[in-house]
């Protein structure tokens, strides 16, 4: 690993102090996302309602939701749990009051119920967990019932399934056969709309190269770095210090490397409008990921020439399966991020570029009855002061970005690639005459920018919407701005 304190000394060319111009861009591909929900107008049977969207409580197992086939009761929380599931056969064992393995009840709570032993009430709500439940809520499962469950044994991404056959009793509970179903089966004609921040503590990180460290902040007091900088609550941060391939003819002083950090505060955006007026499927839906982004990074040295596609070096994978509570229904969202360094060069330019980038991003899919799915992509990014030096003739482009995917119950719905970058080019020539005089003449330019692209996937049909036949591209959102240009003549 090469140290990043080393400064490149380019004969005949001093380092250029540059100040970037701010730049913002916001773009939506296709129709706009659903607006914030208005007051709910009850349906003809008086059952339509607005559901709250919030993070599922941590520390205890999340209750399953059961939609009864007889239609006499609404979808409700239940004491029923998925004790085991076999994805290959679709068989599940449904038990009553089973704890989710790996989770223990919060201090002072009963392992069986999660209630305070003194009062029998939930400390979060002050109410008994059984308050407002109908008698059907905890009945044994029957054919036609739909079960929505948080992660369970054999179903690490949760389970959303319809019971097709009750096989019989086992030591663990009732064994059933299941088939895939949709959120429309449990959300019905209700509405929901909300944003849920992802808890950084629930994100797992797999470093893919040396020199990667991970920090996150859930409570006050966490610091990182030698100067004890504060990490904002709800943020996660990856620091990287990695060498990249250096041009074969480069001197030792021009060894190429990238260093810096990526800092994110991701959140899940979820919306559902089941008031379709009797038509099959929901009237509208939205699934996406958004958040604040900041990065500070340095590219230096003479990177090896890239042939074909730019050289991409993944340095960390992040995964999370946050459970959001949509009314009584636990909806499991799967998030994956692969952070990477990308370098595109012709092997001739030696650079030292440092850039700070701050902004936000949003990717997702929006559904409207009669119009189908349309992609949503947006970003507003600004770069702050940059320092750089450029020498020789050629081009180089460096980025620190992230490939992201967001889906439901293990099925990918949206993929995106977000990459802020710096691009430099130079045409600088040195000459010497027989009398010993030397000259240096040429021009250079530096640009900042970002690329945002991705696709909507077939699995968005989990909402209960029609299946589309192919991936729908988000479209490539690109914005570039000049950081600085200049000429040299000596």
Secondary structure as a PSIPRED ss2 file (coil, helix, strand):
# PSIPRED VFORMAT (PSIPRED V4.0)

   1 X C   1.000  0.000  0.000
   2 X C   1.000  0.000  0.000
   3 X C   1.000  0.000  0.000
   4 X C   1.000  0.000  0.000
   5 X C   1.000  0.000  0.000
   6 X C   1.000  0.000  0.000
   7 X C   1.000  0.000  0.000
   8 X C   1.000  0.000  0.000
   9 X C   1.000  0.000  0.000
  10 X C   1.000  0.000  0.000
  11 X C   1.000  0.000  0.000
  12 X C   1.000  0.000  0.000
  13 X C   1.000  0.000  0.000
  14 X C   1.000  0.000  0.000
  15 X C   1.000  0.000  0.000
  16 X E   0.000  0.000  1.000
  17 X E   0.000  0.000  1.000
  18 X E   0.000  0.000  1.000
  19 X C   1.000  0.000  0.000
  20 X C   1.000  0.000  0.000
  21 X C   1.000  0.000  0.000
  22 X C   1.000  0.000  0.000
  23 X C   1.000  0.000  0.000
  24 X C   1.000  0.000  0.000
  25 X C   1.000  0.000  0.000
  26 X C   1.000  0.000  0.000
  27 X C   1.000  0.000  0.000
  28 X C   1.000  0.000  0.000
  29 X C   1.000  0.000  0.000
  30 X C   1.000  0.000  0.000
  31 X C   1.000  0.000  0.000
  32 X C   1.000  0.000  0.000
  33 X C   1.000  0.000  0.000
  34 X C   1.000  0.000  0.000
  35 X C   1.000  0.000  0.000
  36 X C   1.000  0.000  0.000
  37 X C   1.000  0.000  0.000
  38 X C   1.000  0.000  0.000
  39 X C   1.000  0.000  0.000
  40 X C   1.000  0.000  0.000
  41 X C   1.000  0.000  0.000
  42 X C   1.000  0.000  0.000
  43 X C   1.000  0.000  0.000
  44 X C   1.000  0.000  0.000
  45 X C   1.000  0.000  0.000
  46 X C   1.000  0.000  0.000
  47 X C   1.000  0.000  0.000
  48 X C   1.000  0.000  0.000
  49 X C   1.000  0.000  0.000
  50 X E   0.000  0.000  1.000
  51 X E   0.000  0.000  1.000
  52 X C   1.000  0.000  0.000
  53 X E   0.000  0.000  1.000
  54 X E   0.000  0.000  1.000
  55 X E   0.000  0.000  1.000
  56 X C   1.000  0.000  0.000
  57 X C   1.000  0.000  0.000
  58 X C   1.000  0.000  0.000
  59 X C   1.000  0.000  0.000
  60 X C   1.000  0.000  0.000
  61 X C   1.000  0.000  0.000
  62 X C   1.000  0.000  0.000
  63 X C   1.000  0.000  0.000
  64 X E   0.000  0.000  1.000
  65 X E   0.000  0.000  1.000
  66 X E   0.000  0.000  1.000
  67 X E   0.000  0.000  1.000
  68 X C   1.000  0.000  0.000
  69 X C   1.000  0.000  0.000
  70 X C   1.000  0.000  0.000
  71 X C   1.000  0.000  0.000
  72 X C   1.000  0.000  0.000
  73 X C   1.000  0.000  0.000
  74 X C   1.000  0.000  0.000
  75 X C   1.000  0.000  0.000
  76 X E   0.000  0.000  1.000
  77 X E   0.000  0.000  1.000
  78 X E   0.000  0.000  1.000
  79 X C   1.000  0.000  0.000
  80 X E   0.000  0.000  1.000
  81 X E   0.000  0.000  1.000
  82 X E   0.000  0.000  1.000
  83 X E   0.000  0.000  1.000
  84 X E   0.000  0.000  1.000
  85 X E   0.000  0.000  1.000
  86 X E   0.000  0.000  1.000
  87 X C   1.000  0.000  0.000
  88 X C   1.000  0.000  0.000
  89 X C   1.000  0.000  0.000
  90 X C   1.000  0.000  0.000
  91 X E   0.000  0.000  1.000
  92 X E   0.000  0.000  1.000
  93 X E   0.000  0.000  1.000
  94 X E   0.000  0.000  1.000
  95 X E   0.000  0.000  1.000
  96 X E   0.000  0.000  1.000
  97 X C   1.000  0.000  0.000
  98 X C   1.000  0.000  0.000
  99 X C   1.000  0.000  0.000
 100 X C   1.000  0.000  0.000
 101 X C   1.000  0.000  0.000
 102 X C   1.000  0.000  0.000
 103 X C   1.000  0.000  0.000
 104 X C   1.000  0.000  0.000
 105 X C   1.000  0.000  0.000
 106 X C   1.000  0.000  0.000
 107 X C   1.000  0.000  0.000
 108 X C   1.000  0.000  0.000
 109 X E   0.000  0.000  1.000
 110 X C   1.000  0.000  0.000
 111 X C   1.000  0.000  0.000
 112 X C   1.000  0.000  0.000
 113 X C   1.000  0.000  0.000
 114 X C   1.000  0.000  0.000
 115 X C   1.000  0.000  0.000
 116 X E   0.000  0.000  1.000
 117 X C   1.000  0.000  0.000
 118 X C   1.000  0.000  0.000
 119 X C   1.000  0.000  0.000
 120 X C   1.000  0.000  0.000
 121 X C   1.000  0.000  0.000
 122 X C   1.000  0.000  0.000
 123 X C   1.000  0.000  0.000
 124 X C   1.000  0.000  0.000
 125 X C   1.000  0.000  0.000
 126 X C   1.000  0.000  0.000
 127 X C   1.000  0.000  0.000
 128 X C   1.000  0.000  0.000
 129 X C   1.000  0.000  0.000
 130 X C   1.000  0.000  0.000
 131 X C   1.000  0.000  0.000
 132 X C   1.000  0.000  0.000
 133 X C   1.000  0.000  0.000
 134 X C   1.000  0.000  0.000
 135 X C   1.000  0.000  0.000
 136 X C   1.000  0.000  0.000
 137 X C   1.000  0.000  0.000
 138 X C   1.000  0.000  0.000
 139 X C   1.000  0.000  0.000
 140 X C   1.000  0.000  0.000
 141 X C   1.000  0.000  0.000
 142 X C   1.000  0.000  0.000
 143 X C   1.000  0.000  0.000
 144 X C   1.000  0.000  0.000
 145 X C   1.000  0.000  0.000
 146 X E   0.000  0.000  1.000
 147 X E   0.000  0.000  1.000
 148 X E   0.000  0.000  1.000
 149 X E   0.000  0.000  1.000
 150 X C   1.000  0.000  0.000
 151 X C   1.000  0.000  0.000
 152 X E   0.000  0.000  1.000
 153 X C   1.000  0.000  0.000
 154 X C   1.000  0.000  0.000
 155 X E   0.000  0.000  1.000
 156 X C   1.000  0.000  0.000
 157 X C   1.000  0.000  0.000
 158 X C   1.000  0.000  0.000
 159 X E   0.000  0.000  1.000
 160 X E   0.000  0.000  1.000
 161 X E   0.000  0.000  1.000
 162 X E   0.000  0.000  1.000
 163 X E   0.000  0.000  1.000
 164 X E   0.000  0.000  1.000
 165 X E   0.000  0.000  1.000
 166 X E   0.000  0.000  1.000
 167 X E   0.000  0.000  1.000
 168 X E   0.000  0.000  1.000
 169 X E   0.000  0.000  1.000
 170 X C   1.000  0.000  0.000
 171 X C   1.000  0.000  0.000
 172 X C   1.000  0.000  0.000
 173 X C   1.000  0.000  0.000
 174 X E   0.000  0.000  1.000
 175 X E   0.000  0.000  1.000
 176 X E   0.000  0.000  1.000
 177 X E   0.000  0.000  1.000
 178 X E   0.000  0.000  1.000
 179 X E   0.000  0.000  1.000
 180 X E   0.000  0.000  1.000
 181 X C   1.000  0.000  0.000
 182 X C   1.000  0.000  0.000
 183 X C   1.000  0.000  0.000
 184 X H   0.000  1.000  0.000
 185 X H   0.000  1.000  0.000
 186 X H   0.000  1.000  0.000
 187 X H   0.000  1.000  0.000
 188 X C   1.000  0.000  0.000
 189 X C   1.000  0.000  0.000
 190 X C   1.000  0.000  0.000
 191 X E   0.000  0.000  1.000
 192 X E   0.000  0.000  1.000
 193 X E   0.000  0.000  1.000
 194 X E   0.000  0.000  1.000
 195 X E   0.000  0.000  1.000
 196 X E   0.000  0.000  1.000
 197 X E   0.000  0.000  1.000
 198 X C   1.000  0.000  0.000
 199 X C   1.000  0.000  0.000
 200 X H   0.000  1.000  0.000
 201 X H   0.000  1.000  0.000
 202 X H   0.000  1.000  0.000
 203 X C   1.000  0.000  0.000
 204 X E   0.000  0.000  1.000
 205 X E   0.000  0.000  1.000
 206 X E   0.000  0.000  1.000
 207 X E   0.000  0.000  1.000
 208 X C   1.000  0.000  0.000
 209 X C   1.000  0.000  0.000
 210 X C   1.000  0.000  0.000
 211 X C   1.000  0.000  0.000
 212 X E   0.000  0.000  1.000
 213 X E   0.000  0.000  1.000
 214 X E   0.000  0.000  1.000
 215 X E   0.000  0.000  1.000
 216 X E   0.000  0.000  1.000
 217 X C   1.000  0.000  0.000
 218 X C   1.000  0.000  0.000
 219 X C   1.000  0.000  0.000
 220 X C   1.000  0.000  0.000
 221 X C   1.000  0.000  0.000
 222 X C   1.000  0.000  0.000
 223 X E   0.000  0.000  1.000
 224 X E   0.000  0.000  1.000
 225 X C   1.000  0.000  0.000
 226 X C   1.000  0.000  0.000
 227 X C   1.000  0.000  0.000
 228 X C   1.000  0.000  0.000
 229 X E   0.000  0.000  1.000
 230 X E   0.000  0.000  1.000
 231 X C   1.000  0.000  0.000
 232 X C   1.000  0.000  0.000
 233 X C   1.000  0.000  0.000
 234 X C   1.000  0.000  0.000
 235 X C   1.000  0.000  0.000
 236 X E   0.000  0.000  1.000
 237 X E   0.000  0.000  1.000
 238 X E   0.000  0.000  1.000
 239 X E   0.000  0.000  1.000
 240 X E   0.000  0.000  1.000
 241 X E   0.000  0.000  1.000
 242 X E   0.000  0.000  1.000
 243 X E   0.000  0.000  1.000
 244 X C   1.000  0.000  0.000
 245 X C   1.000  0.000  0.000
 246 X E   0.000  0.000  1.000
 247 X C   1.000  0.000  0.000
 248 X C   1.000  0.000  0.000
 249 X C   1.000  0.000  0.000
 250 X C   1.000  0.000  0.000
 251 X C   1.000  0.000  0.000
 252 X H   0.000  1.000  0.000
 253 X H   0.000  1.000  0.000
 254 X H   0.000  1.000  0.000
 255 X C   1.000  0.000  0.000
 256 X C   1.000  0.000  0.000
 257 X E   0.000  0.000  1.000
 258 X E   0.000  0.000  1.000
 259 X E   0.000  0.000  1.000
 260 X E   0.000  0.000  1.000
 261 X E   0.000  0.000  1.000
 262 X E   0.000  0.000  1.000
 263 X E   0.000  0.000  1.000
 264 X E   0.000  0.000  1.000
 265 X E   0.000  0.000  1.000
 266 X E   0.000  0.000  1.000
 267 X E   0.000  0.000  1.000
 268 X E   0.000  0.000  1.000
 269 X E   0.000  0.000  1.000
 270 X E   0.000  0.000  1.000
 271 X E   0.000  0.000  1.000
 272 X E   0.000  0.000  1.000
 273 X E   0.000  0.000  1.000
 274 X C   1.000  0.000  0.000
 275 X C   1.000  0.000  0.000
 276 X C   1.000  0.000  0.000
 277 X C   1.000  0.000  0.000
 278 X C   1.000  0.000  0.000
 279 X C   1.000  0.000  0.000
 280 X C   1.000  0.000  0.000
 281 X C   1.000  0.000  0.000
 282 X C   1.000  0.000  0.000
 283 X C   1.000  0.000  0.000
 284 X E   0.000  0.000  1.000
 285 X E   0.000  0.000  1.000
 286 X E   0.000  0.000  1.000
 287 X E   0.000  0.000  1.000
 288 X E   0.000  0.000  1.000
 289 X E   0.000  0.000  1.000
 290 X E   0.000  0.000  1.000
 291 X E   0.000  0.000  1.000
 292 X E   0.000  0.000  1.000
 293 X E   0.000  0.000  1.000
 294 X E   0.000  0.000  1.000
 295 X E   0.000  0.000  1.000
 296 X E   0.000  0.000  1.000
 297 X E   0.000  0.000  1.000
 298 X E   0.000  0.000  1.000
 299 X E   0.000  0.000  1.000
 300 X E   0.000  0.000  1.000
 301 X E   0.000  0.000  1.000
 302 X C   1.000  0.000  0.000
 303 X E   0.000  0.000  1.000
 304 X C   1.000  0.000  0.000
 305 X C   1.000  0.000  0.000
 306 X C   1.000  0.000  0.000
 307 X C   1.000  0.000  0.000
 308 X C   1.000  0.000  0.000
 309 X C   1.000  0.000  0.000
 310 X C   1.000  0.000  0.000
 311 X E   0.000  0.000  1.000
 312 X E   0.000  0.000  1.000
 313 X E   0.000  0.000  1.000
 314 X E   0.000  0.000  1.000
 315 X E   0.000  0.000  1.000
 316 X E   0.000  0.000  1.000
 317 X E   0.000  0.000  1.000
 318 X E   0.000  0.000  1.000
 319 X E   0.000  0.000  1.000
 320 X E   0.000  0.000  1.000
 321 X C   1.000  0.000  0.000
 322 X C   1.000  0.000  0.000
 323 X E   0.000  0.000  1.000
 324 X E   0.000  0.000  1.000
 325 X E   0.000  0.000  1.000
 326 X E   0.000  0.000  1.000
 327 X C   1.000  0.000  0.000
 328 X C   1.000  0.000  0.000
 329 X E   0.000  0.000  1.000
 330 X E   0.000  0.000  1.000
 331 X E   0.000  0.000  1.000
 332 X E   0.000  0.000  1.000
 333 X E   0.000  0.000  1.000
 334 X E   0.000  0.000  1.000
 335 X E   0.000  0.000  1.000
 336 X E   0.000  0.000  1.000
 337 X E   0.000  0.000  1.000
 338 X E   0.000  0.000  1.000
 339 X E   0.000  0.000  1.000
 340 X E   0.000  0.000  1.000
 341 X E   0.000  0.000  1.000
 342 X E   0.000  0.000  1.000
 343 X E   0.000  0.000  1.000
 344 X E   0.000  0.000  1.000
 345 X E   0.000  0.000  1.000
 346 X C   1.000  0.000  0.000
 347 X C   1.000  0.000  0.000
 348 X C   1.000  0.000  0.000
 349 X C   1.000  0.000  0.000
 350 X E   0.000  0.000  1.000
 351 X E   0.000  0.000  1.000
 352 X E   0.000  0.000  1.000
 353 X E   0.000  0.000  1.000
 354 X E   0.000  0.000  1.000
 355 X E   0.000  0.000  1.000
 356 X E   0.000  0.000  1.000
 357 X E   0.000  0.000  1.000
 358 X E   0.000  0.000  1.000
 359 X E   0.000  0.000  1.000
 360 X E   0.000  0.000  1.000
 361 X E   0.000  0.000  1.000
 362 X E   0.000  0.000  1.000
 363 X E   0.000  0.000  1.000
 364 X E   0.000  0.000  1.000
 365 X E   0.000  0.000  1.000
 366 X E   0.000  0.000  1.000
 367 X E   0.000  0.000  1.000
 368 X E   0.000  0.000  1.000
 369 X C   1.000  0.000  0.000
 370 X C   1.000  0.000  0.000
 371 X C   1.000  0.000  0.000
 372 X E   0.000  0.000  1.000
 373 X E   0.000  0.000  1.000
 374 X E   0.000  0.000  1.000
 375 X E   0.000  0.000  1.000
 376 X E   0.000  0.000  1.000
 377 X E   0.000  0.000  1.000
 378 X E   0.000  0.000  1.000
 379 X E   0.000  0.000  1.000
 380 X E   0.000  0.000  1.000
 381 X E   0.000  0.000  1.000
 382 X E   0.000  0.000  1.000
 383 X E   0.000  0.000  1.000
 384 X E   0.000  0.000  1.000
 385 X E   0.000  0.000  1.000
 386 X E   0.000  0.000  1.000
 387 X E   0.000  0.000  1.000
 388 X E   0.000  0.000  1.000
 389 X E   0.000  0.000  1.000
 390 X E   0.000  0.000  1.000
 391 X E   0.000  0.000  1.000
 392 X C   1.000  0.000  0.000
 393 X C   1.000  0.000  0.000
 394 X E   0.000  0.000  1.000
 395 X E   0.000  0.000  1.000
 396 X E   0.000  0.000  1.000
 397 X E   0.000  0.000  1.000
 398 X E   0.000  0.000  1.000
 399 X E   0.000  0.000  1.000
 400 X E   0.000  0.000  1.000
 401 X E   0.000  0.000  1.000
 402 X E   0.000  0.000  1.000
 403 X E   0.000  0.000  1.000
 404 X E   0.000  0.000  1.000
 405 X E   0.000  0.000  1.000
 406 X E   0.000  0.000  1.000
 407 X E   0.000  0.000  1.000
 408 X E   0.000  0.000  1.000
 409 X C   1.000  0.000  0.000
 410 X C   1.000  0.000  0.000
 411 X E   0.000  0.000  1.000
 412 X E   0.000  0.000  1.000
 413 X E   0.000  0.000  1.000
 414 X E   0.000  0.000  1.000
 415 X E   0.000  0.000  1.000
 416 X E   0.000  0.000  1.000
 417 X E   0.000  0.000  1.000
 418 X E   0.000  0.000  1.000
 419 X E   0.000  0.000  1.000
 420 X E   0.000  0.000  1.000
 421 X E   0.000  0.000  1.000
 422 X E   0.000  0.000  1.000
 423 X E   0.000  0.000  1.000
 424 X E   0.000  0.000  1.000
 425 X E   0.000  0.000  1.000
 426 X E   0.000  0.000  1.000
 427 X E   0.000  0.000  1.000
 428 X E   0.000  0.000  1.000
 429 X E   0.000  0.000  1.000
 430 X E   0.000  0.000  1.000
 431 X E   0.000  0.000  1.000
 432 X E   0.000  0.000  1.000
 433 X C   1.000  0.000  0.000
 434 X C   1.000  0.000  0.000
 435 X C   1.000  0.000  0.000
 436 X C   1.000  0.000  0.000
 437 X C   1.000  0.000  0.000
 438 X E   0.000  0.000  1.000
 439 X E   0.000  0.000  1.000
 440 X E   0.000  0.000  1.000
 441 X E   0.000  0.000  1.000
 442 X E   0.000  0.000  1.000
 443 X E   0.000  0.000  1.000
 444 X E   0.000  0.000  1.000
 445 X E   0.000  0.000  1.000
 446 X E   0.000  0.000  1.000
 447 X E   0.000  0.000  1.000
 448 X E   0.000  0.000  1.000
 449 X E   0.000  0.000  1.000
 450 X E   0.000  0.000  1.000
 451 X E   0.000  0.000  1.000
 452 X E   0.000  0.000  1.000
 453 X E   0.000  0.000  1.000
 454 X E   0.000  0.000  1.000
 455 X E   0.000  0.000  1.000
 456 X E   0.000  0.000  1.000
 457 X C   1.000  0.000  0.000
 458 X H   0.000  1.000  0.000
 459 X H   0.000  1.000  0.000
 460 X H   0.000  1.000  0.000
 461 X H   0.000  1.000  0.000
 462 X H   0.000  1.000  0.000
 463 X H   0.000  1.000  0.000
 464 X C   1.000  0.000  0.000
 465 X C   1.000  0.000  0.000
 466 X C   1.000  0.000  0.000
 467 X C   1.000  0.000  0.000
 468 X C   1.000  0.000  0.000
 469 X C   1.000  0.000  0.000
 470 X C   1.000  0.000  0.000
 471 X C   1.000  0.000  0.000
 472 X E   0.000  0.000  1.000
 473 X E   0.000  0.000  1.000
 474 X C   1.000  0.000  0.000
 475 X C   1.000  0.000  0.000
 476 X C   1.000  0.000  0.000
 477 X E   0.000  0.000  1.000
 478 X E   0.000  0.000  1.000
 479 X E   0.000  0.000  1.000
 480 X E   0.000  0.000  1.000
 481 X E   0.000  0.000  1.000
 482 X E   0.000  0.000  1.000
 483 X E   0.000  0.000  1.000
 484 X E   0.000  0.000  1.000
 485 X E   0.000  0.000  1.000
 486 X E   0.000  0.000  1.000
 487 X E   0.000  0.000  1.000
 488 X E   0.000  0.000  1.000
 489 X E   0.000  0.000  1.000
 490 X C   1.000  0.000  0.000
